[in-house]
Amino acid sequence: MPVATSTNGPAVAPDTTVFSALVFYELIRQYHPIVKQAGLFGAEAEQVLMQARGAFDPKLVSHYDRKEFDNKLYFDHWRNKLAVPVWLGGIDLNVSYDRNNPGGRFINPEETTPPTGLAGVGITVPIGQTLMIDARRTAVRQARLALDLAAADRVKLVNKVLFDAAKTYWEWFLAYQQFRLIDEGFDLADTRFNALRQRALLGDAAIIDTTEALITVQDRQVQREQAVVEMNNARIRLNAFLWNADGQPVELPATAIPQQPGLTPPNEAALQALADQAAQQHPELLKLDLKSKQLSLEERLRRALIQPQIMLDANLLSATPDIDRRYNLPNYFSFQPQNYKVGVDVIFPLFLRKERGKLREVQVKNQQVILERQQVGRDIANDVQAAFNQMQAFSQQIAVQQQAIQNQQRLLQAEQQKFEIGESSLFLVNARETKLIDLRVKGEELKTKYQKALAELYFVAGTAQ
């Protein structure tokens, strides 16, 4: 007499806890390392902005130079300058103090100062190319745009993590449903085998029928064990997304099961809303728009650099107090208009090949970005429509599959009734039952594909569910 062997593997526990997709996504948003990494993009961009603003930091420069040889003092120079950059007009405000020791024998007359030194206050004005825009102001403006670029990069990375998580979650759902359905089929086959064996012992059934029933039990036992492996592996892949507040990996409890998916049919209004949102707020499009703005700033700067470079440096001068003499306000720090130093620097490359080449290079790069944005925008719109079409197809297939499952259940019930009155065989009953299990598994596969398509729809639209 054939005997069924025992099986190993988890059964569907009655005290299970549903681990919903929304809770799963929220845990990822809070604790996943990649999501935290994405949050640092903004902090990095802020430091870049701080560096750019550093070009406007006041700068203090001091230089001391002394030469003495063969008991002769050649010169003793001490130069100091405080430069304060101003945003408006690219102007620098200057405060200076120079002192050359008059005891030096080899001092350039133009560098001669009063014994106590010479103070100056002045201004440096770029009259030519950098009056309206310069590298300092351009760098700050580009760094501000980089903050928005970092935000777009963050959204893109977080969306990718959530998209991968959604696919993993619904793969776990499918693995669980496959195990559940195969486990139910195994229990039915095992119950039928035990009943047939008892009937065969009483002489009410043929011995060969128990062999047929045992083969079905063994076949489903193999399927069940494989389903257990696939379910455990799917759980492992899901656990890879789970972390706690301390940055430590955590695992799902053994009693956790996936939720049943919602199957709201897709509608054209939702598609249009997503398409409009993607056209305006998709991270890839935002990044390209911001890059174009940065290049436009660069182009404006390069256009300015084609102009002549004229730098006006004007300073009012004054002697400084002598501590050994009485303080004389009219003479010290008075900065009279008749005491001044003025200089003008003019630089203008005759052919401007470097400047014109750089300008054209920036223009070409900007045009490339504009063309890329056009193509990416169209690709995104097509991807959104394709994902929506796939959802519609899966929705229709699920409806048809449900009807097929109901029809197969009727066939199985009829076959069981015929078998009970001796008008059918165990082989046909097992075949009908196996076909029903296959149809139900396929139905769960379609539900999984629908949920993946839904996640893909939101992902290609540049947002999260």
VOGU-3710 file (C-alpha; in Angstrom, 3 decimals, decimal comma):
1> mpvatstngp> 0,000/0,000/0,000  1,548/3,397/-0,960  2,163/5,780/1,946  2,497/9,580/1,742  5,725/11,036/3,101  5,860/13,985/5,497  6,759/17,465/4,252  8,922/20,254/5,621  8,200/23,960/5,299  6,030/26,597/6,874
11> avapdttvfs> 2,295/26,399/6,831  0,073/29,444/6,558  -0,146/30,597/10,180  -3,526/31,736/11,457  -1,962/34,548/13,556  -0,325/36,410/10,698  0,211/40,172/10,541  -0,280/42,115/7,336  2,763/44,209/6,413  1,302/46,812/4,074
21> alvfyelirq> 3,104/48,402/1,158  2,502/51,912/2,525  4,195/51,056/5,824  7,048/49,499/3,862  7,530/52,635/1,755  7,370/54,893/4,800  10,085/52,890/6,574  12,270/53,233/3,496  11,730/56,992/3,342  12,753/57,329/6,982
31> yhpivkqagl> 15,619/54,909/7,445  17,033/53,562/4,170  20,747/54,504/3,797  20,401/55,472/0,137  17,509/57,785/0,991  19,639/59,335/3,738  22,476/59,653/1,247  20,133/61,478/-1,119  19,320/63,874/1,699  22,992/64,869/1,810
41> fgaeaeqvlm> 22,928/66,168/-1,758  21,421/69,423/-0,529  23,987/69,759/2,259  26,783/69,280/-0,256  25,286/71,897/-2,582  25,012/74,341/0,325  28,734/73,986/0,947  29,428/74,671/-2,727  27,325/77,820/-2,407  29,278/78,825/0,681
51> qargafdpkl> 32,516/78,391/-1,256  31,191/80,600/-4,050  30,160/83,258/-1,549  33,678/83,090/-0,164  34,803/85,126/-3,177  33,076/88,075/-1,464  34,835/87,583/1,860  36,994/90,553/2,953  40,663/89,753/2,477  43,539/91,077/4,548
61> vshydrkefd> 47,000/90,952/2,943  50,235/91,899/4,668  53,714/91,778/3,131  57,013/92,604/4,826  60,296/92,737/2,869  63,713/93,811/4,196  67,190/93,647/2,701  70,449/94,383/4,533  73,926/93,616/3,181  77,432/94,621/4,221
71> nklyfdhwrn> 76,051/96,676/7,102  73,924/98,631/4,676  70,131/98,782/4,785  68,926/98,508/1,231  65,197/98,705/1,954  62,601/97,939/4,597  59,094/97,610/3,144  55,833/96,852/4,936  52,637/96,769/2,872  49,107/96,070/4,162
81> klavpvwlgg> 45,777/96,014/2,404  42,191/95,147/3,300  39,945/94,475/0,284  36,163/94,247/0,723  34,358/92,921/-2,376  30,932/94,405/-3,101  28,232/92,558/-5,048  27,030/95,610/-6,971  29,194/96,318/-10,005  31,976/93,937/-9,011
91> idlnvsydrn> 33,528/96,740/-6,964  36,231/96,262/-4,314  36,549/98,691/-1,398  40,162/99,004/-0,251  41,944/100,162/2,884  45,737/100,180/2,773  48,765/101,057/4,861  52,307/101,212/3,421  55,526/102,084/5,183  59,028/102,181/3,730
101> npggrfinpe> 61,890/102,858/6,121  63,533/106,077/4,931  66,873/104,781/6,143  67,113/102,441/3,195  69,677/103,492/0,583  68,043/101,884/-2,411  64,383/102,845/-2,347  62,439/103,519/-5,490  61,297/107,145/-5,168  57,751/106,247/-6,162
111> ettpptglag> 57,568/103,946/-3,147  58,692/106,577/-0,666  56,317/107,128/2,253  56,289/109,405/5,282  58,293/108,024/8,194  55,121/106,929/9,959  53,658/105,340/6,847  50,957/106,162/4,359  47,286/105,200/4,747  44,832/104,964/1,914
121> vgitvpigqt> 41,164/104,345/1,288  39,911/103,642/-2,176  37,878/101,730/-4,632  38,564/99,396/-7,542  35,937/99,577/-10,277  35,751/97,334/-13,365  34,603/99,893/-15,916  34,726/97,461/-18,828  33,855/93,811/-19,150  33,006/92,833/-15,559
131> lmidarrtav> 30,913/95,824/-14,499  27,568/94,048/-14,985  28,688/90,457/-14,393  31,874/88,748/-13,329  33,130/85,301/-12,384  32,380/85,838/-8,679  28,724/86,732/-9,162  28,286/84,047/-11,814  29,685/81,385/-9,482  27,249/82,381/-6,721
141> rqarlaldla> 24,263/82,347/-9,073  25,272/78,964/-10,470  25,731/77,595/-6,957  22,204/78,722/-6,075  20,915/76,788/-9,077  22,987/73,836/-7,886  20,787/73,710/-4,769  17,791/73,006/-6,996  19,875/70,519/-8,979  20,658/68,684/-5,753
151> aadrvklvnk> 16,954/68,609/-4,868  16,152/67,101/-8,279  18,907/64,513/-7,842  17,497/63,649/-4,432  13,985/63,123/-5,815  15,370/61,004/-8,646  17,368/58,746/-6,323  14,551/58,366/-3,778  12,098/57,509/-6,570  14,498/54,852/-7,863
161> vlfdaaktyw> 14,817/53,271/-4,419  11,035/53,268/-3,922  10,494/51,820/-7,405  12,916/48,970/-6,704  11,262/48,469/-3,322  7,793/48,304/-4,900  8,904/45,643/-7,372  10,500/43,649/-4,561  7,404/43,940/-2,377  5,070/42,610/-5,078
171> ewflayqqfr> 7,504/39,836/-5,937  7,253/38,846/-2,280  3,466/39,031/-2,579  3,541/36,709/-5,599  5,887/34,249/-3,901  3,620/34,170/-0,848  0,475/33,659/-2,931  2,124/30,891/-4,937  3,095/29,135/-1,740  -0,387/29,600/-0,274
181> lidegfdlad> -2,153/28,193/-3,342  0,263/25,298/-3,777  0,005/24,561/-0,062  -3,794/24,444/-0,354  -3,456/22,102/-3,324  -1,092/19,888/-1,384  -3,500/19,706/1,567  -6,364/18,755/-0,767  -4,267/16,061/-2,454  -3,053/14,705/0,884
191> trfnalrqra> -6,609/14,597/2,287  -7,841/12,839/-0,847  -5,006/10,308/-0,672  -5,732/9,450/2,961  -9,449/9,072/2,208  -8,755/6,810/-0,790  -6,361/4,710/1,216  -9,008/4,115/3,867  -11,546/3,213/1,176  -9,033/0,894/-0,460
201> llgdaaiidt> -8,427/-0,856/2,852  -12,181/-1,379/3,099  -12,349/-2,568/-0,506  -14,425/0,381/-1,708  -11,693/1,756/-4,015  -9,058/0,300/-6,283  -5,503/0,131/-4,973  -4,235/1,750/-8,160  -6,244/4,873/-7,324  -4,168/5,330/-4,162
211> tealitvqdr> -1,026/5,234/-6,297  -2,512/7,909/-8,544  -3,359/10,008/-5,487  0,113/9,521/-3,985  1,804/10,676/-7,192  -0,242/13,863/-7,045  0,735/14,369/-3,384  4,413/13,879/-4,165  4,287/16,197/-7,178  2,663/18,958/-5,146
221> qvqreqavve> 5,064/18,333/-2,299  7,960/19,116/-4,637  6,162/22,228/-5,870  5,476/23,271/-2,296  9,105/22,931/-1,244  10,197/24,999/-4,230  7,563/27,602/-3,371  8,946/27,750/0,175  12,433/28,460/-1,186  11,133/31,178/-3,511
231> mnnarirlna> 9,086/32,762/-0,733  12,050/32,790/1,657  14,317/34,276/-1,005  11,723/36,945/-1,781  11,570/37,766/1,930  15,365/38,076/2,023  15,304/40,518/-0,884  12,589/42,493/0,898  14,589/42,580/4,130  17,417/44,326/2,264
241> flwnadgqpv> 15,260/47,476/2,253  14,494/47,446/5,983  16,580/49,466/8,451  15,922/50,975/11,845  16,545/54,466/13,184  20,036/53,447/14,379  21,091/52,429/10,882  20,962/48,722/11,677  19,378/46,195/9,289  16,161/44,590/10,501
251> elpataipqq> 14,109/41,657/9,276  10,430/40,987/8,903  8,871/38,793/11,584  8,017/35,291/10,442  4,297/36,033/10,817  4,340/38,996/8,409  2,424/38,563/5,164  1,851/40,972/2,253  -1,344/42,902/1,758  -3,891/42,194/-0,927
261> pgltppneaa> -3,422/44,662/-3,784  -5,972/47,248/-4,743  -7,083/46,926/-8,343  -8,636/50,275/-9,123  -9,013/50,456/-12,906  -6,817/53,138/-14,487  -8,567/56,182/-15,917  -7,669/58,824/-18,465  -8,000/61,696/-15,981  -5,318/60,227/-13,724
271> lqaladqaaq> -3,102/59,630/-16,749  -3,440/63,243/-17,876  -2,648/64,530/-14,386  0,482/62,383/-14,213  1,548/63,390/-17,714  1,149/67,085/-16,865  3,066/66,640/-13,630  5,853/64,787/-15,441  6,124/67,538/-18,050  6,593/70,164/-15,330
281> qhpellkldl> 8,263/68,441/-12,386  10,104/65,359/-13,635  13,581/65,364/-12,014  15,352/64,737/-15,315  13,608/67,681/-16,963  14,254/69,908/-13,962  17,939/69,002/-14,050  18,203/69,820/-17,743  16,368/73,127/-17,239  18,729/74,065/-14,415
291> kskqlsleer> 21,797/73,073/-16,425  20,550/75,275/-19,248  20,155/78,182/-16,817  23,687/77,635/-15,527  25,030/77,621/-19,070  23,048/80,772/-19,841  24,793/82,484/-16,928  28,111/81,225/-18,235  27,264/82,515/-21,717  26,421/85,938/-20,299
301> lrraliqpqi> 29,786/86,016/-18,537  31,643/84,962/-21,684  29,931/87,698/-23,674  31,091/90,231/-21,090  34,672/88,978/-21,312  34,786/89,918/-24,995  34,676/93,592/-23,973  37,860/95,481/-23,060  39,059/94,946/-19,506  39,363/98,361/-17,859
311> mldanllsat> 40,116/98,529/-14,141  40,036/101,865/-12,330  41,875/101,988/-9,012  41,396/105,235/-7,055  42,672/105,919/-3,537  42,775/108,890/-1,188  45,987/109,080/0,829  46,868/110,392/4,257  49,819/110,394/6,592  49,537/108,456/9,831
321> pdidrrynlp> 50,155/109,733/13,385  53,600/109,924/14,897  53,391/108,706/18,474  56,308/110,946/19,437  54,484/114,075/18,315  51,252/115,768/19,128  48,293/114,399/17,216  47,347/116,748/14,374  43,871/115,911/13,093  44,004/117,991/9,884
331> nyfsfqpqny> 47,143/116,180/8,765  46,517/112,660/9,978  43,804/110,490/8,421  42,358/113,542/6,713  42,330/112,053/3,194  42,279/115,366/1,391  41,307/115,270/-2,300  44,665/116,660/-3,317  46,336/113,554/-1,858  45,448/110,648/-4,075
341> kvgvdvifpl> 46,681/107,772/-6,147  44,858/106,781/-9,340  45,570/103,990/-11,764  43,916/102,549/-14,831  44,643/99,145/-16,352  43,454/98,368/-19,862  43,707/94,880/-21,316  42,235/93,898/-24,645  43,382/90,872/-26,680  43,436/91,913/-30,310
351> flrkergklr> 42,032/88,731/-31,838  39,880/87,489/-28,921  40,242/83,922/-30,138  40,243/82,471/-26,639  37,218/84,503/-25,555  35,230/83,897/-28,742  36,059/80,191/-28,684  34,927/79,817/-25,080  31,727/81,730/-25,786  30,902/79,521/-28,743
361> evqvknqqvi> 31,703/76,397/-26,717  29,233/77,430/-24,018  26,594/78,229/-26,635  27,020/74,791/-28,230  26,752/73,077/-24,841  23,578/74,992/-24,057  22,086/74,040/-27,406  22,923/70,396/-26,705  21,120/70,594/-23,369  18,073/72,210/-24,991
371> lerqqvgrdi> 17,884/69,485/-27,650  18,383/66,779/-25,032  15,533/68,225/-22,993  13,232/68,065/-25,994  14,024/64,388/-26,531  13,883/63,473/-22,848  10,527/65,230/-22,513  9,100/63,223/-25,362  10,594/59,973/-24,045  9,035/60,606/-20,637
381> andvqaafnq> 5,612/61,289/-22,163  5,865/58,082/-24,207  6,997/56,066/-21,185  4,051/57,347/-19,141  1,620/56,398/-21,892  3,249/52,974/-22,360  3,077/52,202/-18,633  -0,568/53,279/-18,573  -1,353/51,061/-21,575  0,313/48,140/-19,822
391> mqafsqqiav> -1,805/48,755/-16,737  -4,965/48,789/-18,823  -3,979/45,516/-20,467  -3,274/43,848/-17,126  -6,567/45,163/-15,717  -8,488/43,567/-18,578  -6,491/40,342/-18,314  -7,231/40,113/-14,592  -10,970/40,401/-15,271  -10,806/37,644/-17,902
401> qqqaiqnqqr> -8,647/35,501/-15,639  -11,181/35,763/-12,811  -13,871/34,488/-15,149  -11,620/31,620/-16,225  -11,018/30,699/-12,576  -14,758/30,657/-11,864  -15,406/28,464/-14,897  -12,615/26,094/-13,900  -14,081/25,839/-10,393  -17,394/24,771/-11,919
411> llqaeqqkfe> -15,615/22,144/-14,005  -13,800/20,833/-10,943  -17,000/20,650/-8,892  -18,761/18,788/-11,705  -15,819/16,398/-12,090  -15,794/15,680/-8,356  -19,518/14,927/-8,411  -19,056/12,551/-11,354  -16,135/10,891/-9,559  -18,216/10,349/-6,430
421> igesslflvn> -20,870/8,464/-8,449  -18,246/6,506/-10,377  -18,578/8,288/-13,733  -15,110/9,890/-13,707  -11,571/9,020/-12,731  -9,180/10,357/-10,135  -6,862/11,394/-12,955  -9,459/13,792/-14,347  -10,205/15,200/-10,905  -6,498/15,845/-10,294
431> aretklidlr> -6,139/17,373/-13,749  -9,066/19,748/-13,149  -7,706/20,673/-9,726  -4,158/21,232/-11,012  -5,508/23,408/-13,795  -7,460/25,461/-11,251  -4,335/25,962/-9,139  -2,403/27,049/-12,227  -5,131/29,516/-13,180  -5,222/30,973/-9,679
441> vkgeelktky> -1,422/31,324/-9,631  -1,582/33,052/-12,993  -4,224/35,370/-11,594  -1,853/36,351/-8,787  0,914/36,835/-11,352  -1,308/39,251/-13,258  -2,078/41,156/-10,056  1,651/41,392/-9,390  2,330/42,633/-12,903  -0,429/45,214/-12,506
451> qkalaelyfv> 1,131/46,553/-9,300  4,573/46,636/-10,893  3,145/48,507/-13,872  1,502/50,965/-11,468  4,829/51,527/-9,706  6,532/51,959/-13,073  3,895/54,494/-14,136  4,675/56,701/-11,154  8,417/56,160/-11,551  8,554/57,172/-15,225
461> agtaq> 6,369/60,173/-14,333  9,073/61,259/-11,888  7,114/60,789/-8,681  6,370/58,148/-6,056  3,169/56,333/-5,182
//
